[in-house]
């Protein structure tokens, strides 16, 4: 592992003392962020979608995403109801 630079290491292999150098090596430009999102999407598809016999994991992930997004959309109204004591 001594032959690799800190920038090439995945986050799980970075030591705590190397963390500032690792964060400084990340490309925070819009192009770099877009590339990292594409890499994440490609990894997700390679692991869950583009397999020989896909299971129910992609469907479960989609349902969880829909639940989270619907809660975010309804948060303003839910916040008002949360503060009322007895009635909606």
Chimera marker file (.cmm) of the C-alpha trace (Angstrom):
<marker_set name="trace">
<marker id="1" x="0.000" y="0.000" z="0.000" r="1" g="1" b="0" radius="0.5"/>
<marker id="2" x="3.030" y="2.306" z="0.282" r="1" g="1" b="0" radius="0.5"/>
<marker id="3" x="3.298" y="2.583" z="-3.512" r="1" g="1" b="0" radius="0.5"/>
<marker id="4" x="-0.154" y="4.180" z="-3.880" r="1" g="1" b="0" radius="0.5"/>
<marker id="5" x="-0.681" y="7.895" z="-3.394" r="1" g="1" b="0" radius="0.5"/>
<marker id="6" x="-3.331" y="9.073" z="-0.959" r="1" g="1" b="0" radius="0.5"/>
<marker id="7" x="-5.514" y="10.348" z="-3.818" r="1" g="1" b="0" radius="0.5"/>
<marker id="8" x="-5.828" y="6.848" z="-5.304" r="1" g="1" b="0" radius="0.5"/>
<marker id="9" x="-6.973" y="5.184" z="-2.072" r="1" g="1" b="0" radius="0.5"/>
<marker id="10" x="-10.663" y="4.543" z="-1.437" r="1" g="1" b="0" radius="0.5"/>
<marker id="11" x="-12.063" y="6.287" z="1.636" r="1" g="1" b="0" radius="0.5"/>
<marker id="12" x="-12.271" y="3.056" z="3.639" r="1" g="1" b="0" radius="0.5"/>
<marker id="13" x="-8.478" y="2.598" z="3.329" r="1" g="1" b="0" radius="0.5"/>
<marker id="14" x="-7.491" y="6.153" z="4.292" r="1" g="1" b="0" radius="0.5"/>
<marker id="15" x="-5.884" y="6.558" z="7.703" r="1" g="1" b="0" radius="0.5"/>
<marker id="16" x="-7.082" y="9.372" z="9.943" r="1" g="1" b="0" radius="0.5"/>
<marker id="17" x="-3.794" y="11.269" z="9.572" r="1" g="1" b="0" radius="0.5"/>
<marker id="18" x="-4.092" y="11.050" z="5.753" r="1" g="1" b="0" radius="0.5"/>
<marker id="19" x="-7.681" y="12.333" z="5.641" r="1" g="1" b="0" radius="0.5"/>
<marker id="20" x="-6.888" y="16.054" z="5.063" r="1" g="1" b="0" radius="0.5"/>
<marker id="21" x="-4.596" y="15.210" z="2.115" r="1" g="1" b="0" radius="0.5"/>
<marker id="22" x="-7.217" y="12.828" z="0.706" r="1" g="1" b="0" radius="0.5"/>
<marker id="23" x="-10.005" y="15.445" z="0.925" r="1" g="1" b="0" radius="0.5"/>
<marker id="24" x="-7.705" y="18.056" z="-0.656" r="1" g="1" b="0" radius="0.5"/>
<marker id="25" x="-7.111" y="15.726" z="-3.613" r="1" g="1" b="0" radius="0.5"/>
<marker id="26" x="-10.818" y="15.429" z="-4.470" r="1" g="1" b="0" radius="0.5"/>
<marker id="27" x="-11.980" y="17.292" z="-7.578" r="1" g="1" b="0" radius="0.5"/>
<marker id="28" x="-14.868" y="19.534" z="-6.478" r="1" g="1" b="0" radius="0.5"/>
<marker id="29" x="-15.484" y="21.079" z="-9.896" r="1" g="1" b="0" radius="0.5"/>
<marker id="30" x="-18.878" y="20.442" z="-11.512" r="1" g="1" b="0" radius="0.5"/>
<marker id="31" x="-17.225" y="18.071" z="-13.986" r="1" g="1" b="0" radius="0.5"/>
<marker id="32" x="-15.535" y="16.105" z="-11.176" r="1" g="1" b="0" radius="0.5"/>
<marker id="33" x="-18.779" y="15.851" z="-9.200" r="1" g="1" b="0" radius="0.5"/>
<marker id="34" x="-20.621" y="14.664" z="-12.314" r="1" g="1" b="0" radius="0.5"/>
<marker id="35" x="-17.962" y="11.995" z="-12.931" r="1" g="1" b="0" radius="0.5"/>
<marker id="36" x="-18.204" y="10.745" z="-9.358" r="1" g="1" b="0" radius="0.5"/>
<marker id="37" x="-22.003" y="10.511" z="-9.636" r="1" g="1" b="0" radius="0.5"/>
<marker id="38" x="-21.642" y="8.559" z="-12.885" r="1" g="1" b="0" radius="0.5"/>
<marker id="39" x="-19.169" y="6.180" z="-11.229" r="1" g="1" b="0" radius="0.5"/>
<marker id="40" x="-21.626" y="5.611" z="-8.379" r="1" g="1" b="0" radius="0.5"/>
<marker id="41" x="-24.468" y="4.956" z="-10.821" r="1" g="1" b="0" radius="0.5"/>
<marker id="42" x="-22.303" y="2.523" z="-12.804" r="1" g="1" b="0" radius="0.5"/>
<marker id="43" x="-21.312" y="0.668" z="-9.619" r="1" g="1" b="0" radius="0.5"/>
<marker id="44" x="-24.952" y="0.436" z="-8.527" r="1" g="1" b="0" radius="0.5"/>
<marker id="45" x="-26.049" y="-0.938" z="-11.899" r="1" g="1" b="0" radius="0.5"/>
<marker id="46" x="-23.171" y="-3.409" z="-12.006" r="1" g="1" b="0" radius="0.5"/>
<marker id="47" x="-24.030" y="-4.698" z="-8.524" r="1" g="1" b="0" radius="0.5"/>
<marker id="48" x="-27.852" y="-4.749" z="-8.536" r="1" g="1" b="0" radius="0.5"/>
<marker id="49" x="-29.327" y="-4.285" z="-12.026" r="1" g="1" b="0" radius="0.5"/>
<marker id="50" x="-27.007" y="-5.754" z="-14.678" r="1" g="1" b="0" radius="0.5"/>
<marker id="51" x="-26.734" y="-9.227" z="-13.181" r="1" g="1" b="0" radius="0.5"/>
<marker id="52" x="-27.740" y="-12.628" z="-14.449" r="1" g="1" b="0" radius="0.5"/>
<marker id="53" x="-30.691" y="-13.060" z="-12.074" r="1" g="1" b="0" radius="0.5"/>
<marker id="54" x="-31.663" y="-9.754" z="-10.445" r="1" g="1" b="0" radius="0.5"/>
<marker id="55" x="-33.473" y="-9.909" z="-7.125" r="1" g="1" b="0" radius="0.5"/>
<marker id="56" x="-35.887" y="-7.510" z="-5.498" r="1" g="1" b="0" radius="0.5"/>
<marker id="57" x="-33.199" y="-5.097" z="-4.261" r="1" g="1" b="0" radius="0.5"/>
<marker id="58" x="-33.647" y="-2.491" z="-7.058" r="1" g="1" b="0" radius="0.5"/>
<marker id="59" x="-37.397" y="-2.513" z="-6.475" r="1" g="1" b="0" radius="0.5"/>
<marker id="60" x="-36.896" y="-2.069" z="-2.731" r="1" g="1" b="0" radius="0.5"/>
<marker id="61" x="-34.474" y="0.789" z="-3.336" r="1" g="1" b="0" radius="0.5"/>
<marker id="62" x="-36.996" y="2.472" z="-5.639" r="1" g="1" b="0" radius="0.5"/>
<marker id="63" x="-39.798" y="2.135" z="-3.068" r="1" g="1" b="0" radius="0.5"/>
<marker id="64" x="-37.561" y="3.563" z="-0.330" r="1" g="1" b="0" radius="0.5"/>
<marker id="65" x="-36.632" y="6.475" z="-2.587" r="1" g="1" b="0" radius="0.5"/>
<marker id="66" x="-40.303" y="7.211" z="-3.331" r="1" g="1" b="0" radius="0.5"/>
<marker id="67" x="-41.117" y="7.180" z="0.398" r="1" g="1" b="0" radius="0.5"/>
<marker id="68" x="-38.288" y="9.587" z="1.223" r="1" g="1" b="0" radius="0.5"/>
<marker id="69" x="-39.151" y="11.956" z="-1.635" r="1" g="1" b="0" radius="0.5"/>
<marker id="70" x="-42.855" y="11.994" z="-0.729" r="1" g="1" b="0" radius="0.5"/>
<marker id="71" x="-41.988" y="12.771" z="2.906" r="1" g="1" b="0" radius="0.5"/>
<marker id="72" x="-39.776" y="15.665" z="1.784" r="1" g="1" b="0" radius="0.5"/>
<marker id="73" x="-42.598" y="17.033" z="-0.392" r="1" g="1" b="0" radius="0.5"/>
<marker id="74" x="-45.127" y="16.770" z="2.454" r="1" g="1" b="0" radius="0.5"/>
<marker id="75" x="-42.800" y="18.036" z="5.210" r="1" g="1" b="0" radius="0.5"/>
<marker id="76" x="-44.264" y="21.560" z="5.409" r="1" g="1" b="0" radius="0.5"/>
<marker id="77" x="-47.780" y="20.288" z="6.056" r="1" g="1" b="0" radius="0.5"/>
<marker id="78" x="-46.571" y="17.532" z="8.382" r="1" g="1" b="0" radius="0.5"/>
<marker id="79" x="-44.631" y="20.071" z="10.423" r="1" g="1" b="0" radius="0.5"/>
<marker id="80" x="-47.814" y="22.085" z="10.996" r="1" g="1" b="0" radius="0.5"/>
<marker id="81" x="-49.746" y="18.999" z="12.132" r="1" g="1" b="0" radius="0.5"/>
<marker id="82" x="-46.948" y="17.888" z="14.387" r="1" g="1" b="0" radius="0.5"/>
<marker id="83" x="-47.272" y="21.076" z="16.443" r="1" g="1" b="0" radius="0.5"/>
<marker id="84" x="-51.023" y="20.739" z="17.049" r="1" g="1" b="0" radius="0.5"/>
<marker id="85" x="-51.933" y="19.109" z="20.328" r="1" g="1" b="0" radius="0.5"/>
<marker id="86" x="-55.208" y="17.266" z="19.742" r="1" g="1" b="0" radius="0.5"/>
<marker id="87" x="-56.625" y="17.644" z="16.234" r="1" g="1" b="0" radius="0.5"/>
<marker id="88" x="-55.353" y="17.740" z="12.683" r="1" g="1" b="0" radius="0.5"/>
<link id1="1" id2="2" r="1" g="1" b="0" radius="0.2"/>
<link id1="2" id2="3" r="1" g="1" b="0" radius="0.2"/>
<link id1="3" id2="4" r="1" g="1" b="0" radius="0.2"/>
<link id1="4" id2="5" r="1" g="1" b="0" radius="0.2"/>
<link id1="5" id2="6" r="1" g="1" b="0" radius="0.2"/>
<link id1="6" id2="7" r="1" g="1" b="0" radius="0.2"/>
<link id1="7" id2="8" r="1" g="1" b="0" radius="0.2"/>
<link id1="8" id2="9" r="1" g="1" b="0" radius="0.2"/>
<link id1="9" id2="10" r="1" g="1" b="0" radius="0.2"/>
<link id1="10" id2="11" r="1" g="1" b="0" radius="0.2"/>
<link id1="11" id2="12" r="1" g="1" b="0" radius="0.2"/>
<link id1="12" id2="13" r="1" g="1" b="0" radius="0.2"/>
<link id1="13" id2="14" r="1" g="1" b="0" radius="0.2"/>
<link id1="14" id2="15" r="1" g="1" b="0" radius="0.2"/>
<link id1="15" id2="16" r="1" g="1" b="0" radius="0.2"/>
<link id1="16" id2="17" r="1" g="1" b="0" radius="0.2"/>
<link id1="17" id2="18" r="1" g="1" b="0" radius="0.2"/>
<link id1="18" id2="19" r="1" g="1" b="0" radius="0.2"/>
<link id1="19" id2="20" r="1" g="1" b="0" radius="0.2"/>
<link id1="20" id2="21" r="1" g="1" b="0" radius="0.2"/>
<link id1="21" id2="22" r="1" g="1" b="0" radius="0.2"/>
<link id1="22" id2="23" r="1" g="1" b="0" radius="0.2"/>
<link id1="23" id2="24" r="1" g="1" b="0" radius="0.2"/>
<link id1="24" id2="25" r="1" g="1" b="0" radius="0.2"/>
<link id1="25" id2="26" r="1" g="1" b="0" radius="0.2"/>
<link id1="26" id2="27" r="1" g="1" b="0" radius="0.2"/>
<link id1="27" id2="28" r="1" g="1" b="0" radius="0.2"/>
<link id1="28" id2="29" r="1" g="1" b="0" radius="0.2"/>
<link id1="29" id2="30" r="1" g="1" b="0" radius="0.2"/>
<link id1="30" id2="31" r="1" g="1" b="0" radius="0.2"/>
<link id1="31" id2="32" r="1" g="1" b="0" radius="0.2"/>
<link id1="32" id2="33" r="1" g="1" b="0" radius="0.2"/>
<link id1="33" id2="34" r="1" g="1" b="0" radius="0.2"/>
<link id1="34" id2="35" r="1" g="1" b="0" radius="0.2"/>
<link id1="35" id2="36" r="1" g="1" b="0" radius="0.2"/>
<link id1="36" id2="37" r="1" g="1" b="0" radius="0.2"/>
<link id1="37" id2="38" r="1" g="1" b="0" radius="0.2"/>
<link id1="38" id2="39" r="1" g="1" b="0" radius="0.2"/>
<link id1="39" id2="40" r="1" g="1" b="0" radius="0.2"/>
<link id1="40" id2="41" r="1" g="1" b="0" radius="0.2"/>
<link id1="41" id2="42" r="1" g="1" b="0" radius="0.2"/>
<link id1="42" id2="43" r="1" g="1" b="0" radius="0.2"/>
<link id1="43" id2="44" r="1" g="1" b="0" radius="0.2"/>
<link id1="44" id2="45" r="1" g="1" b="0" radius="0.2"/>
<link id1="45" id2="46" r="1" g="1" b="0" radius="0.2"/>
<link id1="46" id2="47" r="1" g="1" b="0" radius="0.2"/>
<link id1="47" id2="48" r="1" g="1" b="0" radius="0.2"/>
<link id1="48" id2="49" r="1" g="1" b="0" radius="0.2"/>
<link id1="49" id2="50" r="1" g="1" b="0" radius="0.2"/>
<link id1="50" id2="51" r="1" g="1" b="0" radius="0.2"/>
<link id1="51" id2="52" r="1" g="1" b="0" radius="0.2"/>
<link id1="52" id2="53" r="1" g="1" b="0" radius="0.2"/>
<link id1="53" id2="54" r="1" g="1" b="0" radius="0.2"/>
<link id1="54" id2="55" r="1" g="1" b="0" radius="0.2"/>
<link id1="55" id2="56" r="1" g="1" b="0" radius="0.2"/>
<link id1="56" id2="57" r="1" g="1" b="0" radius="0.2"/>
<link id1="57" id2="58" r="1" g="1" b="0" radius="0.2"/>
<link id1="58" id2="59" r="1" g="1" b="0" radius="0.2"/>
<link id1="59" id2="60" r="1" g="1" b="0" radius="0.2"/>
<link id1="60" id2="61" r="1" g="1" b="0" radius="0.2"/>
<link id1="61" id2="62" r="1" g="1" b="0" radius="0.2"/>
<link id1="62" id2="63" r="1" g="1" b="0" radius="0.2"/>
<link id1="63" id2="64" r="1" g="1" b="0" radius="0.2"/>
<link id1="64" id2="65" r="1" g="1" b="0" radius="0.2"/>
<link id1="65" id2="66" r="1" g="1" b="0" radius="0.2"/>
<link id1="66" id2="67" r="1" g="1" b="0" radius="0.2"/>
<link id1="67" id2="68" r="1" g="1" b="0" radius="0.2"/>
<link id1="68" id2="69" r="1" g="1" b="0" radius="0.2"/>
<link id1="69" id2="70" r="1" g="1" b="0" radius="0.2"/>
<link id1="70" id2="71" r="1" g="1" b="0" radius="0.2"/>
<link id1="71" id2="72" r="1" g="1" b="0" radius="0.2"/>
<link id1="72" id2="73" r="1" g="1" b="0" radius="0.2"/>
<link id1="73" id2="74" r="1" g="1" b="0" radius="0.2"/>
<link id1="74" id2="75" r="1" g="1" b="0" radius="0.2"/>
<link id1="75" id2="76" r="1" g="1" b="0" radius="0.2"/>
<link id1="76" id2="77" r="1" g="1" b="0" radius="0.2"/>
<link id1="77" id2="78" r="1" g="1" b="0" radius="0.2"/>
<link id1="78" id2="79" r="1" g="1" b="0" radius="0.2"/>
<link id1="79" id2="80" r="1" g="1" b="0" radius="0.2"/>
<link id1="80" id2="81" r="1" g="1" b="0" radius="0.2"/>
<link id1="81" id2="82" r="1" g="1" b="0" radius="0.2"/>
<link id1="82" id2="83" r="1" g="1" b="0" radius="0.2"/>
<link id1="83" id2="84" r="1" g="1" b="0" radius="0.2"/>
<link id1="84" id2="85" r="1" g="1" b="0" radius="0.2"/>
<link id1="85" id2="86" r="1" g="1" b="0" radius="0.2"/>
<link id1="86" id2="87" r="1" g="1" b="0" radius="0.2"/>
<link id1="87" id2="88" r="1" g="1" b="0" radius="0.2"/>
</marker_set>
